[in-house]
Amino acid sequence: MDWGWIPHYLPLLAHGLWLTLLLTVLSIFFGMLLAIPIALARVAGPPWLAWPARAFCSFIRGTPLLIQMWFFYYGLGLLFPYIPGIRQSFLWPVLREGFYFAVVSLSLSVAGYEGEVMRGAFLGVPNGELEAGRAIGMSPFTLLRRIWFPRAVRMVLPTLAGEAVGQMQATSLAATITVLELLGVTNMIRQDTYLTYEPLLFAGAIYMVITFVIERIFARLEAMVPMKR
């Protein structure tokens, strides 16, 4: 096997790795910001909030992420240039980059899946603990902040490692919308060098290292936040 191409493409690989990590972190962060209120709307919200939240989760979970990403980039993205004045606005540098469409689609995917996970976690908190909080006069927000949300997070934390790994691997779909993350760089190297296996094996090794690091981070978090029985 030929590995002589690595030094030449190492800066590009490093940039692709950075984009992969950035897509992972941003999508999980923004996705969880949406997932928590979506879960709360389904568990404790009025019907006019619960039904849209349920429909959103069903749509996201029922359609492939690749289709969602292509819809944003090749669908909505192609319409923006025809809006008068959009090319001269401050939004154009954002609207013409596939990276931001990838962040939006990946974040919505996290919101849909983790909204369902958090819904189950909120429902799994013992009702007695919530009643005890109400009995001592906690407001709904204080109850959520002091009891309901922390207990739900403790319950769901062991599953979040696998979700984070899956989200990191899903960032490879961004290569289909011109984002040169790790897989996008790998495909470019394959086209330039006419090598098939070596770039893929190298990228696969990097994904495995990232997976190991994510799992170790969550293992440490689980050790720091013991589960209550």
N, C-alpha and C positions, 0 to 999 in steps of 0.2 A: 504493500500500500504506500501511496505517496502522501507524506505529510509536510512537504516542503513549502506548501502554500500558506501555512499558518502564520509565519512572521509577517508576510506581506499583507494579509487581511486582518491581522490582529486588532488594529485600531477600529476597523469597521465592525468586527465582531463585538468589541467592547461597547461600541455605540448601540449595536443591536441589543446587547444584553441590558444596557441601561434603559432602553425603551421598553423592553419586556418587563423589567422590574417596575418601571414607572407606570405602565399600563396596569399592572397587577395592583399596586398600592392605591392608585387613584380610583380604579373601578371598585375595589373593596371598600374604600373610604366613603365614596359618594353612594355606592350601592347600599351600604349599611345605614347611612343617613336616611335613605328612602325606605329601607326594609323595616325599620323599627316603627315608624308611624303607620306604615301599611299593615303591619301585624296588629298594632293596637287598634286600628280602625276595624279590622276584622273581628277582634276579640271583644272590644268594649265600645266600639263606635256605633252611632246611629245607622239605620239601614241605608241612608243616602250616602254614607261614607263606606260602609261595609261592602256593599254590592260593587261599586267601582274598584275597590281594592281587590276583591275576589276575582273580578273579571280581568284585571291587570295581571294578577299572578297566573291565572289560567292561560292567558294569551302568551305570556313570556315562557311559561313552562311547556306550552303546547306547540310552539313553533321553534325551529332550529335557530340557534344563535347566528349562524352564517346568513340566513335569510334576513334576520333583523338587521344585521350589520350592512348587508347589501341594500336593504330598503333605505337606510339612512344615507349611505354614501352615494349609491347609484340612483336612488329615487329622489329623495329630498335634496341631496347635494347638487343634482343636476338642475334643479329648479331655481336655486338661489341666484345664479348669474343672470337670469332673466328678470329679476326684480329690479326696477329702476333705482339707480343710485347705490346698489349694494356693493358694486366693485369699488366705489370711491369711499365707502364707509369704513370705520374702524373694525367692523366685523369681518371684512373680507379675508384678512390674513388667517382668521380662525376657520371660516367657512370653506376655504379652499384646501385645507389640510386634512388628510385622512386620519391623522392621529386623533383629532378631537371627535370625529365621528366614531372612532373605535372606543374612545373613553365613554361616550354617551351610551353606545349599544352595550358595552360590557357592564357598565354601571347599572343599566336597566335590567340586565340579566341577573346580576347579583341581587338587585332589589326584589325581583320576582321570586327567585328561589329561596333567598334568605328570609323574605317576608313570610313564606310558608313555614320555614324552620322556626322562626321566632314566634309565629302564632302558636305552634305546638309547645314551645317553651313557656310562653305566657300562660297557656292553659294548664301546663304541668305544675305550676306553682301551687302548693297546697292552699286551699281556700281559707284554712284556719289562720294562716299567717297574715293574709290580707284582712280578715275580720279582726284580728288582734290589732293591726295597725289602725283600722277605722275606729276601734273601741277606745283607743287612747287619743283620738281626736286628730289624726293625720289628715291633711287635705289630700285630694286625689293626686296632685303633683308630688307631694312629699311621699305619699305611699308608693308611687311609681319609682321615685328616685331612691328611696331608702330600702324598699323591700322587693317590689315586683320585678323591676328591671335587673337588679343585681342577682336575684335568685334565678331568673330566666337565663342570664348570661352564664352563670355557673353550670346550669343544666346543659346548655348547648355548646359550651366551650370544647368538649372532646370531639364534636363533629365538625367544628370550624376548620380544623387543620386540613381535613380532606377537602372541604369546600375551597379553602385558599389554594391548595395545590391544583385542584381542578380549574380554578379561575386563572391561575398562572399559565397552565397549559392552553386554556382557551384563548389567551392573547395571541397565539400563533395564527389565529384566523385573521388578525389584522393585516397579515401579509397579503391577503387577497384584495385589500383596498389601498395598496401602494405604501403601506407603512413598513419601513425597513427595520422591524424588530428582529429578534434572533433568527426566526425561521425565514423572514424575508431576506436577510443577509445571507443565510445559508443557501437559499435558492439562487441568489445572484452569484455566489461563489461557484456553485455547480455549473451555471451557464458560462462563466468565464473560464473555468479550468477544465470543463468537460469531465469532471470527476463525479461519480454517482454516490459512492458509499462513504468516502472519508468525511466530506462536510456534514452529512447526515449523522454519522456516528459521533462526530465532534459536538454537534448541536445537541444530540441526545444525551451525551455525557454532561453537558452544561445544565440541561433541564433536570437531570438526576441530582446534580449538586444543589440546585436551587430547591428541589423538593426536599432533600435532606435538611437543608437549613430551615425551611418553613416548618417542617415537622419538629425539629429541635426547639424552635422558638415557641411553638404551641405547647410542647411538652414542658418547657420551663414555666409557661404561663399557668398550665394546669397545676404544677407543683406549688406555685405561688398563691393560687386561688383554690383552696381545697373545697371539695364538694361537701355540702351539708346533706345529711340524711334525715 
